[in-house]
Amino acid sequence: MRKESHFNPPWWLSNRHLQTFWAPLVQKTPIPKLHRERLELDDGDFLDMDWVNPERNAPTLILLHGLEGGIDSPYLRRMLFQIHQKRWRGLLVYWRSCSGEMNRTDKTYHSGRSDDLQQVIQHVVATKSPSPLFVAGYSLGANVLLKWLGEQQQQAPITSACAVSTPFNLAICADSIDQGFSKIYKHYLLNSLKKRMLQKFPPERLLELLNMTPRDVMLISNFREFDNRITARLNGFKNSEDYYRQASSIYYLDKITKPALIIHAADDPFMSAKIIPKEDELADNLELRVSEHGGHVGFVSDPKITGTDFYLEKTILEYFDRFL
């Protein structure tokens, strides 16, 4: 169900790139004390996770970061602060190799790795018995979350979820971010991914697995090429198109049975407005709020905000409060 978004930035801050850039430029939000836990995965790999208030018997919120995100991502720091302020229990999940230590297997994290999220949820339910249990995903993490909800349907042991700035259709997004000023974001993210590959694999292993040299990796110029030559080959997909088709959350939205809020901006510079789901692609219990402005995980309504009271955190937590 599509609902009206109440996000309305000041006129001079309505530009989509300003919205995207603004939050990382303000003073960093302080974060509460974090407690690290390592989750051993079924395939011999691991995920690192940081807890806030791990021993509190309180509403629990799991956070899923975006592409190349982590503890320094402003949206995560703000939400961890708010979780602590509300005296809730929180869990920040780091995708494979995103906690500061490379993962063990040849696999990488990607937009469709919902099996890792499944193991996180199972672990949290088994060890903490949380009620209620909420999940919020951002960008890549939002896509993983919606895909997982569509796969698990009524079996998903959570109360409700929220997805922010979701790349619903990965094929369209791979092309959109390669156009105009958005190439700036592409270069930043792609360079980070390529450097991670060189850090993860020595030259001889790169040649064995991918038939590529370090120079070949660094010469990759767009996400389609990266996903075709690296993501697909390391993670069991035929090619980039097979990966995009299997991993894109747009194909799972009509199967979701748990209540979820989707927050999206029509001017998101990481993707085209063409990917925004139509009414007939949404399950009845999905609430889609699309604002005209907001950028990518931006949604800055007041430029004087110090980083602890953003529109996103207010909106997400008010939505979860409905279920208390």
NORWOVEN-V106260 format. One record per residue. N is the residue number from 1. RES is the residue in one letter. SS is DSSP state (2 for helix, 1 for strand, 0 for the rest). PSI is psi as a letter, one per 20 degrees, with the letter a starting at -180 (none if undefined). OMEGA is omega in degrees with one decimal (NA if undefined). Layout:
BEGIN
n->N res->RES ss->SS psi->PSI omega->OMEGA
n->N res->RES ss->SS psi->PSI omega->OMEGA
END
This chain:
BEGIN
n->1 res->M ss->0 psi->p omega->-179.7
n->2 res->R ss->1 psi->p omega->180.0
n->3 res->K ss->1 psi->q omega->179.9
n->4 res->E ss->1 psi->p omega->174.7
n->5 res->S ss->0 psi->p omega->-180.0
n->6 res->H ss->0 psi->j omega->179.7
n->7 res->F ss->0 psi->p omega->-176.7
n->8 res->N ss->0 psi->n omega->-177.6
n->9 res->P ss->0 psi->r omega->172.2
n->10 res->P ss->0 psi->q omega->-172.0
n->11 res->W ss->2 psi->h omega->-176.2
n->12 res->W ss->2 psi->i omega->179.6
n->13 res->L ss->2 psi->k omega->-177.2
n->14 res->S ss->0 psi->i omega->178.6
n->15 res->N ss->0 psi->p omega->-173.0
n->16 res->R ss->2 psi->h omega->179.1
n->17 res->H ss->2 psi->h omega->173.7
n->18 res->L ss->2 psi->g omega->178.1
n->19 res->Q ss->2 psi->g omega->-177.8
n->20 res->T ss->2 psi->h omega->-176.0
n->21 res->F ss->2 psi->h omega->-167.7
n->22 res->W ss->2 psi->g omega->-174.7
n->23 res->A ss->2 psi->g omega->178.8
n->24 res->P ss->2 psi->i omega->-176.6
n->25 res->L ss->2 psi->h omega->-178.4
n->26 res->V ss->0 psi->r omega->-178.8
n->27 res->Q ss->0 psi->p omega->-178.7
n->28 res->K ss->0 psi->p omega->176.8
n->29 res->T ss->0 psi->p omega->176.6
n->30 res->P ss->0 psi->q omega->179.6
n->31 res->I ss->0 psi->q omega->179.6
n->32 res->P ss->0 psi->r omega->177.3
n->33 res->K ss->0 psi->p omega->-178.3
n->34 res->L ss->0 psi->q omega->-179.8
n->35 res->H ss->1 psi->o omega->-175.0
n->36 res->R ss->1 psi->p omega->173.5
n->37 res->E ss->1 psi->q omega->176.4
n->38 res->R ss->1 psi->p omega->178.5
n->39 res->L ss->1 psi->o omega->176.1
n->40 res->E ss->1 psi->p omega->-176.1
n->41 res->L ss->0 psi->r omega->-176.0
n->42 res->D ss->0 psi->h omega->-177.6
n->43 res->D ss->0 psi->j omega->178.7
n->44 res->G ss->0 psi->i omega->178.2
n->45 res->D ss->0 psi->a omega->-178.6
n->46 res->F ss->1 psi->q omega->169.5
n->47 res->L ss->1 psi->p omega->171.8
n->48 res->D ss->1 psi->q omega->-177.9
n->49 res->M ss->1 psi->q omega->177.4
n->50 res->D ss->1 psi->p omega->-179.6
n->51 res->W ss->1 psi->q omega->165.4
n->52 res->V ss->1 psi->p omega->-179.2
n->53 res->N ss->0 psi->l omega->-172.5
n->54 res->P ss->0 psi->h omega->-175.6
n->55 res->E ss->0 psi->j omega->-180.0
n->56 res->R ss->0 psi->p omega->172.6
n->57 res->N ss->0 psi->n omega->-170.7
n->58 res->A ss->0 psi->r omega->173.3
n->59 res->P ss->0 psi->p omega->-174.1
n->60 res->T ss->1 psi->p omega->-178.2
n->61 res->L ss->1 psi->p omega->176.9
n->62 res->I ss->1 psi->p omega->-178.8
n->63 res->L ss->1 psi->p omega->-179.0
n->64 res->L ss->1 psi->o omega->-174.3
n->65 res->H ss->0 psi->r omega->-178.9
n->66 res->G ss->0 psi->a omega->-177.9
n->67 res->L ss->0 psi->p omega->179.6
n->68 res->E ss->0 psi->k omega->178.0
n->69 res->G ss->0 psi->r omega->180.0
n->70 res->G ss->0 psi->a omega->-172.9
n->71 res->I ss->0 psi->h omega->178.6
n->72 res->D ss->0 psi->i omega->176.8
n->73 res->S ss->0 psi->p omega->-175.0
n->74 res->P ss->2 psi->h omega->-177.2
n->75 res->Y ss->2 psi->h omega->177.6
n->76 res->L ss->2 psi->g omega->178.9
n->77 res->R ss->2 psi->g omega->179.6
n->78 res->R ss->2 psi->g omega->-177.8
n->79 res->M ss->2 psi->h omega->176.0
n->80 res->L ss->2 psi->g omega->177.0
n->81 res->F ss->2 psi->g omega->-178.2
n->82 res->Q ss->2 psi->h omega->177.2
n->83 res->I ss->2 psi->g omega->179.5
n->84 res->H ss->2 psi->g omega->179.9
n->85 res->Q ss->2 psi->h omega->-179.7
n->86 res->K ss->2 psi->i omega->-177.2
n->87 res->R ss->0 psi->k omega->172.7
n->88 res->W ss->0 psi->r omega->172.1
n->89 res->R ss->1 psi->p omega->-177.0
n->90 res->G ss->1 psi->q omega->178.6
n->91 res->L ss->1 psi->o omega->174.1
n->92 res->L ss->1 psi->o omega->-179.3
n->93 res->V ss->1 psi->p omega->174.9
n->94 res->Y ss->0 psi->p omega->175.2
n->95 res->W ss->0 psi->r omega->-175.2
n->96 res->R ss->0 psi->p omega->177.7
n->97 res->S ss->0 psi->j omega->-176.3
n->98 res->C ss->0 psi->j omega->-178.3
n->99 res->S ss->0 psi->j omega->-176.4
n->100 res->G ss->0 psi->i omega->178.0
n->101 res->E ss->0 psi->p omega->-179.1
n->102 res->M ss->0 psi->q omega->177.8
n->103 res->N ss->0 psi->r omega->-170.9
n->104 res->R ss->0 psi->h omega->-173.3
n->105 res->T ss->0 psi->r omega->178.1
n->106 res->D ss->0 psi->i omega->-178.9
n->107 res->K ss->0 psi->q omega->174.8
n->108 res->T ss->0 psi->r omega->170.3
n->109 res->Y ss->0 psi->q omega->178.3
n->110 res->H ss->0 psi->r omega->-171.1
n->111 res->S ss->0 psi->i omega->-178.2
n->112 res->G ss->0 psi->j omega->-174.7
n->113 res->R ss->0 psi->m omega->-178.7
n->114 res->S ss->2 psi->i omega->178.1
n->115 res->D ss->2 psi->h omega->176.2
n->116 res->D ss->2 psi->g omega->177.4
n->117 res->L ss->2 psi->h omega->178.4
n->118 res->Q ss->2 psi->g omega->-179.8
n->119 res->Q ss->2 psi->h omega->175.5
n->120 res->V ss->2 psi->g omega->-178.7
n->121 res->I ss->2 psi->g omega->179.6
n->122 res->Q ss->2 psi->g omega->-179.6
n->123 res->H ss->2 psi->g omega->-179.1
n->124 res->V ss->2 psi->g omega->179.9
n->125 res->V ss->2 psi->g omega->-176.7
n->126 res->A ss->2 psi->h omega->-173.5
n->127 res->T ss->2 psi->h omega->-175.3
n->128 res->K ss->2 psi->i omega->-176.1
n->129 res->S ss->0 psi->l omega->-173.7
n->130 res->P ss->0 psi->q omega->173.8
n->131 res->S ss->0 psi->o omega->1.6
n->132 res->P ss->0 psi->r omega->177.5
n->133 res->L ss->1 psi->p omega->-179.6
n->134 res->F ss->1 psi->q omega->175.5
n->135 res->V ss->1 psi->p omega->174.9
n->136 res->A ss->1 psi->p omega->179.6
n->137 res->G ss->1 psi->q omega->-177.7
n->138 res->Y ss->1 psi->p omega->175.8
n->139 res->S ss->0 psi->d omega->178.6
n->140 res->L ss->2 psi->g omega->178.5
n->141 res->G ss->2 psi->h omega->176.7
n->142 res->A ss->2 psi->h omega->178.8
n->143 res->N ss->2 psi->g omega->177.5
n->144 res->V ss->2 psi->g omega->-178.2
n->145 res->L ss->2 psi->g omega->-178.2
n->146 res->L ss->2 psi->h omega->176.6
n->147 res->K ss->2 psi->g omega->-180.0
n->148 res->W ss->2 psi->g omega->179.0
n->149 res->L ss->2 psi->h omega->178.3
n->150 res->G ss->2 psi->h omega->178.2
n->151 res->E ss->2 psi->g omega->-174.4
n->152 res->Q ss->2 psi->h omega->-179.7
n->153 res->Q ss->2 psi->c omega->-174.8
n->154 res->Q ss->2 psi->i omega->-179.3
n->155 res->Q ss->2 psi->i omega->178.9
n->156 res->A ss->0 psi->o omega->-173.3
n->157 res->P ss->0 psi->l omega->178.7
n->158 res->I ss->0 psi->r omega->-179.6
n->159 res->T ss->0 psi->g omega->177.4
n->160 res->S ss->1 psi->r omega->-173.9
n->161 res->A ss->1 psi->r omega->174.6
n->162 res->C ss->1 psi->p omega->-179.9
n->163 res->A ss->1 psi->p omega->-175.7
n->164 res->V ss->1 psi->p omega->175.2
n->165 res->S ss->0 psi->l omega->-175.2
n->166 res->T ss->0 psi->p omega->171.6
n->167 res->P ss->0 psi->m omega->-170.5
n->168 res->F ss->0 psi->h omega->-179.0
n->169 res->N ss->0 psi->o omega->-171.8
n->170 res->L ss->2 psi->h omega->179.9
n->171 res->A ss->2 psi->g omega->179.2
n->172 res->I ss->2 psi->h omega->-179.6
n->173 res->C ss->2 psi->h omega->179.9
n->174 res->A ss->2 psi->h omega->178.7
n->175 res->D ss->2 psi->h omega->-175.9
n->176 res->S ss->2 psi->h omega->-176.2
n->177 res->I ss->0 psi->i omega->179.3
n->178 res->D ss->0 psi->k omega->-177.4
n->179 res->Q ss->0 psi->q omega->173.6
n->180 res->G ss->2 psi->b omega->-177.9
n->181 res->F ss->2 psi->h omega->-178.6
n->182 res->S ss->2 psi->i omega->177.1
n->183 res->K ss->2 psi->h omega->176.9
n->184 res->I ss->2 psi->g omega->178.1
n->185 res->Y ss->2 psi->g omega->-179.5
n->186 res->K ss->2 psi->g omega->-178.0
n->187 res->H ss->2 psi->g omega->-179.1
n->188 res->Y ss->2 psi->g omega->-176.7
n->189 res->L ss->2 psi->g omega->-178.1
n->190 res->L ss->2 psi->g omega->177.5
n->191 res->N ss->2 psi->h omega->178.0
n->192 res->S ss->2 psi->g omega->179.1
n->193 res->L ss->2 psi->g omega->-179.4
n->194 res->K ss->2 psi->g omega->178.3
n->195 res->K ss->2 psi->h omega->177.5
n->196 res->R ss->2 psi->h omega->178.2
n->197 res->M ss->2 psi->g omega->-179.8
n->198 res->L ss->2 psi->h omega->176.0
n->199 res->Q ss->2 psi->h omega->-176.1
n->200 res->K ss->2 psi->g omega->-173.0
n->201 res->F ss->0 psi->p omega->171.2
n->202 res->P ss->0 psi->r omega->-175.2
n->203 res->P ss->2 psi->g omega->-177.6
n->204 res->E ss->2 psi->h omega->178.7
n->205 res->R ss->2 psi->h omega->174.7
n->206 res->L ss->2 psi->g omega->-178.6
n->207 res->L ss->2 psi->g omega->-179.2
n->208 res->E ss->2 psi->g omega->-174.8
n->209 res->L ss->2 psi->g omega->-168.0
n->210 res->L ss->2 psi->i omega->-174.9
n->211 res->N ss->0 psi->l omega->-178.5
n->212 res->M ss->0 psi->q omega->172.0
n->213 res->T ss->0 psi->r omega->174.2
n->214 res->P ss->2 psi->h omega->178.6
n->215 res->R ss->2 psi->h omega->177.7
n->216 res->D ss->2 psi->g omega->-179.5
n->217 res->V ss->2 psi->g omega->-176.5
n->218 res->M ss->2 psi->i omega->179.1
n->219 res->L ss->0 psi->i omega->176.6
n->220 res->I ss->0 psi->p omega->-169.4
n->221 res->S ss->0 psi->i omega->179.9
n->222 res->N ss->0 psi->r omega->-175.7
n->223 res->F ss->2 psi->h omega->178.4
n->224 res->R ss->2 psi->g omega->179.5
n->225 res->E ss->2 psi->g omega->179.0
n->226 res->F ss->2 psi->g omega->-178.4
n->227 res->D ss->2 psi->h omega->-179.5
n->228 res->N ss->2 psi->g omega->-173.1
n->229 res->R ss->2 psi->h omega->-174.9
n->230 res->I ss->2 psi->f omega->-175.3
n->231 res->T ss->2 psi->g omega->-177.1
n->232 res->A ss->2 psi->g omega->-174.1
n->233 res->R ss->2 psi->h omega->-178.4
n->234 res->L ss->2 psi->i omega->-171.2
n->235 res->N ss->0 psi->j omega->169.7
n->236 res->G ss->0 psi->j omega->175.1
n->237 res->F ss->0 psi->q omega->-179.5
n->238 res->K ss->0 psi->g omega->-178.6
n->239 res->N ss->0 psi->a omega->-177.7
n->240 res->S ss->2 psi->h omega->-179.5
n->241 res->E ss->2 psi->g omega->177.0
n->242 res->D ss->2 psi->g omega->177.1
n->243 res->Y ss->2 psi->g omega->-178.4
n->244 res->Y ss->2 psi->h omega->-178.1
n->245 res->R ss->2 psi->g omega->-178.0
n->246 res->Q ss->2 psi->h omega->-171.6
n->247 res->A ss->2 psi->i omega->-174.8
n->248 res->S ss->0 psi->p omega->-175.7
n->249 res->S ss->2 psi->i omega->-179.5
n->250 res->I ss->2 psi->h omega->-177.4
n->251 res->Y ss->2 psi->j omega->-177.0
n->252 res->Y ss->0 psi->i omega->-172.0
n->253 res->L ss->2 psi->h omega->-176.1
n->254 res->D ss->2 psi->i omega->-179.2
n->255 res->K ss->2 psi->i omega->-176.0
n->256 res->I ss->0 psi->p omega->-178.8
n->257 res->T ss->0 psi->h omega->178.4
n->258 res->K ss->0 psi->q omega->-179.8
n->259 res->P ss->0 psi->p omega->-179.6
n->260 res->A ss->1 psi->q omega->175.6
n->261 res->L ss->1 psi->p omega->176.7
n->262 res->I ss->1 psi->p omega->179.7
n->263 res->I ss->1 psi->p omega->-174.5
n->264 res->H ss->1 psi->q omega->175.5
n->265 res->A ss->1 psi->p omega->-179.1
n->266 res->A ss->0 psi->h omega->-177.7
n->267 res->D ss->0 psi->j omega->-179.8
n->268 res->D ss->0 psi->o omega->-175.8
n->269 res->P ss->0 psi->i omega->178.1
n->270 res->F ss->0 psi->i omega->-172.5
n->271 res->M ss->0 psi->r omega->179.6
n->272 res->S ss->0 psi->q omega->176.7
n->273 res->A ss->2 psi->i omega->179.3
n->274 res->K ss->2 psi->h omega->-176.6
n->275 res->I ss->2 psi->i omega->-176.9
n->276 res->I ss->0 psi->p omega->-174.8
n->277 res->P ss->0 psi->q omega->173.5
n->278 res->K ss->0 psi->r omega->-175.9
n->279 res->E ss->2 psi->g omega->-176.6
n->280 res->D ss->2 psi->i omega->176.0
n->281 res->E ss->2 psi->i omega->-176.8
n->282 res->L ss->0 psi->p omega->170.3
n->283 res->A ss->0 psi->q omega->-174.7
n->284 res->D ss->0 psi->h omega->-174.4
n->285 res->N ss->0 psi->j omega->175.0
n->286 res->L ss->1 psi->p omega->177.9
n->287 res->E ss->1 psi->o omega->-177.6
n->288 res->L ss->1 psi->p omega->176.3
n->289 res->R ss->1 psi->o omega->-179.2
n->290 res->V ss->1 psi->p omega->176.7
n->291 res->S ss->1 psi->q omega->179.4
n->292 res->E ss->0 psi->h omega->-179.4
n->293 res->H ss->0 psi->r omega->178.4
n->294 res->G ss->0 psi->h omega->-179.9
n->295 res->G ss->0 psi->b omega->-179.5
n->296 res->H ss->0 psi->o omega->-176.4
n->297 res->V ss->0 psi->l omega->179.9
n->298 res->G ss->0 psi->e omega->176.9
n->299 res->F ss->0 psi->l omega->178.7
n->300 res->V ss->0 psi->o omega->-177.4
n->301 res->S ss->0 psi->h omega->-178.1
n->302 res->D ss->0 psi->o omega->-176.1
n->303 res->P ss->0 psi->i omega->-179.1
n->304 res->K ss->0 psi->i omega->-177.9
n->305 res->I ss->0 psi->p omega->-175.9
n->306 res->T ss->0 psi->i omega->178.5
n->307 res->G ss->0 psi->j omega->-177.7
n->308 res->T ss->0 psi->j omega->-173.7
n->309 res->D ss->0 psi->l omega->-176.9
n->310 res->F ss->0 psi->q omega->178.9
n->311 res->Y ss->2 psi->g omega->-175.6
n->312 res->L ss->2 psi->g omega->-177.2
n->313 res->E ss->2 psi->g omega->177.2
n->314 res->K ss->2 psi->g omega->-175.6
n->315 res->T ss->2 psi->g omega->-178.8
n->316 res->I ss->2 psi->g omega->-176.6
n->317 res->L ss->2 psi->h omega->174.9
n->318 res->E ss->2 psi->h omega->177.3
n->319 res->Y ss->2 psi->g omega->179.9
n->320 res->F ss->2 psi->h omega->178.9
n->321 res->D ss->2 psi->h omega->177.4
n->322 res->R ss->0 psi->h omega->-170.5
n->323 res->F ss->0 psi->j omega->178.7
n->324 res->L ss->0 psi->none omega->NA
END
